[in-house]
Amino acid sequence: MSSTASPSLPVRTAVNAQPMGIALLLIALGAWYLAQAVGPKQAALYIVGALLGVALYHAAFGFTSAWRVFIADGRGAGLRAQMLMLAVGVALFFPALSAGTLFGNPVTGLVSPAGTSVVVGAFIFGIGMQLGGGCASGTLYTVGGGSTRMVVTLIAFITGSVIATAHMPFWTSLPQLAPISVVKTLGLAPALALNWIVFALIAAVTVAVEKRRHGRLVAAHTQPRHASPWLHGPWPLVAGALALVVLNFATLALSGRPWGVTSAFALWGAKAASLLGIDVASWTYWSSAKNAAALAAPITQDVTSVMDIGIVLGAMLAAALAGRYAPVWKVPMRSLIAAVVGGLLLGYGARLAYGCNIGAYFSGIISGSLHGWLWLVAAFVGNVVGTRLRPVFGLEVERVRPTAC
């Protein structure tokens, strides 16, 4: 991803044994319990979630930071890794979704309406990404990695999600297109070609911007390497991108649909609200057959919930293996306020936009959904606004000093 070689880094040898043991135990016990109580596929999806947590943490695959450093500093390594991830993703997903089956099992993409609610929701989500300090997957893996600030973001994320479900009838009544799949509309080959061209153009733009700003492609920052980097990290961004694609494809094969994250947050919030005596079951959003069944069932029955918990534990394991699991309990007040505001925006925006950076952007685009592209544009604009707001809350905007060729 860069034209310059990474400098020699010291080798890390420390491993946080206690959190590593706890994470491994919880992953093993959770998989055993799910296999008995729900079924082997649910247990396998839990393991896939844990592997996603490891990949996200070891590759430091942050959508939020990748967009921020490009917006503020013109560095595009993270965005190019995302384009690679999407390019490989459509190559894997489009043929399966076109056929409607994968390994003999029916599969369907995350194809949602494209309209007002997506534009508003993705824009709000984009601001929340920068104030909250993470996206949906980023919030989960940093919580698992020991970030106490992101626990606050996650709680606010869940709160914003359930509030949005109360308002969904209004947002869905606004102008929007019916769900559109480019795979079904254009056909397999044209859809693949069109997407690959767009991904290549976006990558080319990042290269041009980065070279104009810095005179060269800037080497991505990496943590000190470990004695066994593939087990303990850090991984190259490309490895993280490919791991996320393969694990998303495994999710499609096991569950019949791509990876999603934030529907579980709305479910957790609704269950908590019900315990507090709020009649969320009467809300329009929760009265549909699918959502009503999810609200009534234990979270072990919900694929997204199980995978989200797996992500947290997988990231905890990765942080311990890297010797970096060390929660910091003191958080500056302005940063704490940003976490609350950002989390609420993330949760509310994700529901309006039919997903987050995973369900709408990553899985939406590789599902061929038009709303995924609309989400990308609106969320990027939101990230521009959010990046400019970060200093107000005492949050860093990373920059490197420009250099000549």
Residue pairs with C-beta under 8 A, 6 or more apart in sequence:
1 77
1 80
1 81
1 217
1 220
1 236
1 237
1 238
2 77
2 217
2 218
2 219
2 220
3 216
3 217
4 216
4 217
4 218
4 219
5 219
6 219
6 220
6 222
7 219
9 222
9 223
9 224
9 225
10 224
10 225
11 224
11 225
11 226
11 227
12 223
12 224
12 225
12 226
12 227
12 232
12 322
12 323
13 226
13 227
13 323
14 323
15 232
15 320
15 321
15 322
15 323
16 319
16 320
16 321
16 323
16 324
16 325
16 326
17 320
18 320
19 146
19 316
19 317
19 319
19 320
19 325
20 317
20 320
20 321
20 325
22 316
23 313
23 314
23 316
23 317
23 320
24 317
26 313
27 46
27 47
27 50
27 310
27 313
27 314
27 317
30 43
30 46
30 309
30 310
30 313
31 43
31 46
31 47
32 43
33 300
34 42
34 43
34 46
34 300
34 306
35 42
35 43
37 300
38 300
38 301
41 254
41 255
42 300
42 301
42 303
42 306
44 254
45 251
45 254
45 255
45 303
45 306
45 307
45 310
46 306
46 307
46 309
46 310
47 310
48 247
48 250
48 251
48 254
48 307
48 310
49 306
49 307
49 308
49 309
49 310
49 311
49 314
50 310
50 311
50 313
50 314
50 317
51 243
51 247
51 310
51 314
52 137
52 243
52 244
52 247
52 259
52 307
52 310
52 311
52 314
53 140
53 141
53 144
53 310
53 311
53 312
53 313
53 314
53 315
53 316
53 317
53 318
54 314
54 315
54 317
54 318
55 61
55 235
55 240
55 243
55 244
55 247
55 314
56 137
56 138
56 140
56 141
56 240
56 244
56 311
56 314
56 315
57 141
57 144
57 145
57 233
57 314
57 315
57 318
57 319
57 322
58 232
58 233
58 234
58 235
58 240
58 318
58 322
59 233
59 234
59 235
59 236
59 237
59 239
59 240
59 241
59 243
60 223
60 234
60 237
60 240
61 81
61 137
61 237
61 240
61 241
61 244
62 78
62 134
62 135
62 138
63 78
63 82
63 129
63 135
63 137
63 138
63 357
63 361
64 129
64 130
64 133
64 134
64 135
64 138
64 383
65 78
65 398
66 77
66 78
66 79
66 81
66 82
67 78
67 79
67 129
67 380
67 383
67 387
68 130
68 383
68 387
68 390
68 397
68 398
69 75
69 78
69 398
69 399
70 76
70 78
70 79
70 206
70 209
71 383
71 384
71 387
72 387
72 397
72 398
72 399
73 213
73 397
73 398
73 399
73 400
74 209
74 210
74 212
74 213
74 214
75 210
75 213
75 214
75 218
75 400
76 203
76 205
76 206
76 207
76 209
76 210
77 217
77 218
77 220
77 237
78 220
78 237
79 202
79 203
79 206
80 203
80 206
80 207
81 237
81 238
81 240
81 241
82 241
83 199
83 200
83 202
83 203
84 199
84 203
84 238
84 241
84 242
85 241
85 242
85 244
85 245
85 362
86 195
86 199
86 362
86 365
86 366
87 195
87 196
87 199
87 200
88 241
88 242
88 245
89 245
89 248
89 249
89 362
89 365
89 366
90 191
90 192
90 195
90 196
90 365
90 366
90 368
91 192
92 245
92 249
92 366
93 109
93 249
93 252
93 258
93 366
93 367
93 368
94 183
94 188
94 191
94 192
94 195
94 366
94 368
95 188
96 102
96 107
96 252
97 107
97 108
97 109
97 181
97 183
97 367
97 368
98 183
98 184
98 188
100 106
100 107
100 108
101 107
102 252
102 253
103 253
105 253
105 256
106 256
107 252
107 253
107 256
107 257
108 256
108 257
109 181
109 183
109 257
109 258
109 363
109 366
109 367
109 368
109 369
110 257
110 258
110 260
110 354
110 355
110 359
110 360
110 363
110 364
110 367
110 369
111 179
111 180
111 181
111 364
111 367
111 368
111 369
111 371
112 118
112 179
112 354
112 355
112 360
112 364
112 369
112 371
113 172
113 176
113 177
113 178
113 179
113 354
113 371
114 176
114 177
114 179
114 180
114 369
114 370
114 371
114 374
115 174
115 175
115 176
115 177
116 171
116 174
116 175
116 176
117 171
117 172
117 174
117 176
117 352
117 353
117 354
118 176
118 352
118 353
118 354
118 360
118 371
118 374
118 375
118 378
119 374
119 378
120 171
120 349
120 352
120 353
120 378
121 171
121 348
121 349
121 350
121 351
121 352
121 353
121 354
121 378
122 349
122 353
122 360
122 374
122 375
122 376
122 377
122 378
122 379
122 382
123 349
123 378
123 379
123 381
123 382
123 385
124 345
124 348
124 349
124 352
124 382
125 135
125 345
125 346
125 349
125 350
125 353
125 356
125 357
125 379
125 382
126 349
126 378
126 379
126 380
126 381
126 382
126 383
126 384
126 385
126 386
127 342
127 345
127 349
127 382
127 383
127 385
127 386
127 389
128 160
128 341
128 342
128 343
128 344
128 345
128 346
128 347
128 349
128 382
128 386
129 135
129 138
129 342
129 346
129 357
129 379
129 382
129 383
129 386
130 342
130 383
130 385
130 386
130 387
130 389
130 390
130 395
131 338
131 339
131 341
131 342
131 345
131 386
131 389
131 390
131 393
131 395
132 139
132 150
132 153
132 156
132 157
132 338
132 339
132 341
132 342
132 343
132 345
132 346
133 142
133 149
133 150
133 153
133 338
133 339
133 342
133 395
134 142
134 150
134 153
135 346
135 356
135 357
135 358
136 157
136 261
136 262
136 265
136 346
136 350
136 356
136 357
136 358
136 359
137 261
137 311
137 356
137 357
137 358
138 357
139 150
139 153
139 154
139 157
139 343
139 346
140 154
140 261
140 308
140 311
140 312
140 315
141 311
141 312
141 314
141 315
142 150
142 315
143 150
143 151
143 154
143 312
143 315
144 311
144 312
144 313
144 314
144 315
144 316
144 318
144 319
145 315
145 316
145 318
145 319
145 324
145 325
146 316
146 319
146 324
146 325
146 326
146 327
146 328
147 327
147 328
148 327
148 328
148 329
148 331
149 331
149 335
149 336
149 339
150 339
152 331
152 336
152 339
152 340
152 343
153 339
153 340
153 342
153 343
153 346
154 265
154 343
155 343
156 339
156 340
156 341
156 342
156 343
156 344
156 346
156 347
157 262
157 265
157 343
157 344
157 346
157 347
157 350
158 265
158 266
158 268
158 269
158 272
158 347
159 269
159 343
159 344
159 347
160 343
160 344
160 345
160 346
160 347
160 348
160 349
160 350
160 351
161 262
161 265
161 266
161 269
161 347
161 348
161 350
161 351
162 265
162 266
162 269
162 270
162 272
162 273
162 280
162 347
163 269
163 344
163 347
163 348
164 266
164 347
164 348
164 349
164 350
164 351
164 352
165 266
165 269
165 270
165 280
165 283
165 285
165 286
165 351
166 280
166 283
166 285
168 284
168 285
168 351
168 352
169 284
169 285
171 352
177 370
179 369
179 370
179 371
180 369
180 370
180 371
181 367
181 368
181 369
181 370
182 191
182 194
182 195
182 368
182 369
182 370
183 191
183 368
184 368
185 191
186 194
191 368
195 365
207 217
210 216
210 217
210 218
211 217
213 402
214 400
214 402
214 403
215 402
215 403
215 404
215 405
216 403
216 405
218 400
220 237
222 234
223 233
223 234
223 322
223 324
225 234
226 232
226 233
226 234
226 321
226 322
226 323
229 235
231 321
232 321
232 322
232 323
233 318
233 321
233 322
234 322
235 243
244 362
247 259
248 258
248 259
248 362
248 363
248 366
251 257
251 258
251 259
251 307
252 258
252 259
255 303
258 359
258 363
258 366
258 367
259 307
259 358
259 359
259 362
259 363
260 304
260 355
260 358
260 359
260 363
261 304
261 307
261 308
261 311
261 356
261 358
261 359
262 347
262 350
262 351
262 355
262 356
262 358
262 359
263 304
263 355
263 359
264 299
264 302
264 304
264 305
264 307
264 308
265 308
265 347
265 350
266 347
266 351
267 294
267 295
267 299
267 302
267 304
267 305
268 299
268 305
269 347
270 280
270 286
270 295
271 295
271 299
273 280
274 280
274 281
274 295
280 286
280 295
281 287
281 292
281 295
285 291
286 292
286 295
294 301
294 302
299 305
299 306
300 306
316 325
319 325
331 339
332 394
334 393
334 394
335 393
335 394
335 395
337 393
338 390
338 393
338 394
338 395
342 386
346 356
349 382
350 356
350 359
350 360
353 360
353 371
353 375
353 378
353 379
354 360
354 364
354 371
355 361
355 363
355 364
355 375
357 379
360 369
360 371
360 372
360 375
361 372
361 375
361 376
361 379
363 372
364 371
364 372
364 375
365 372
365 373
365 376
387 397
390 396
390 397
391 397
